[in-house]
Amino acid sequence: MRDKKKNEDYFYRLQQFYQLNLEEDISLTPNVKKEYLKDHFRDLVREYETLFKIGYSIGVEIDNLFDYYKGALIYLDQVANEGVPFYRAVDIFALGVLYSERKEEFIDVLKSIYDQLTHTDGVIEYYMAYLFHDKIVPYRSVLEYQNMIGDDFDSVQKAQGFWYYEHSDAPWYETHHYDNRGYYGYWAFDTAATCKIKGIFDERLKNLDYFPYDLLVQK
């Protein structure tokens, strides 16, 4: 278990529920009417994302989570021209950075999603430059904790202390207090991605709340 707020039974029930939903929805895809197809694709994006987060919270091997990330990208590409929620956009590019050693397997679809974005942010551009152009560029983000990250552990620790509270407008905020509000684990994929680009791999990061250390240091 990587999550510290819920027990294994909670997450295994969720995992089973969403895995069955995903398999059923994939099997139904060829029969979905054209006018409902975009909604169907959005459901698949959410299911893949959810299973990724649940899997990470439980302790699934990082390589075994990769297919959930790719699945979310494939279907997000189909609906990105109608808008991508900001936090979702940050997460998909952050995960791209964290899986950058395998980027040849997803970079084309990620580029397609990027080209369809109607909004962006300094940190997304930061990830984009790293992934698409192998460049590290300065950035300024609307996410203030991102602007606090320097080149050492102390700056990351300070920034990560604000991560949860800066997401108070996110739909998942405070859901850990309930058993039926969609709590899948809180994970700062973007903080970890920024650390990777900056070369911050301090072992003390594993003790920070919400920091997905295993994604940062994966082999």
Protein Blocks (a to p, Z undefined) as FASTA:
>chain_A
ZZfkbcfklmmmmmmmmmmmmmmmmmmmmmpcfklmmmmmmmmmmmmmmmmmmmmmnopa
fklmmmmmmmmmmmmmmmmmnopafklmmmmmmmmmmmmmmmmmmmmmmmmmmmmpcbdc
fklmmmmmmmmnopacddddfblklmmpccbfklmmmmmmmmmmmmmmpmkgoklmpckn
opabjadfklmmmmmmnopabfklmmpghiafklmmpZZ
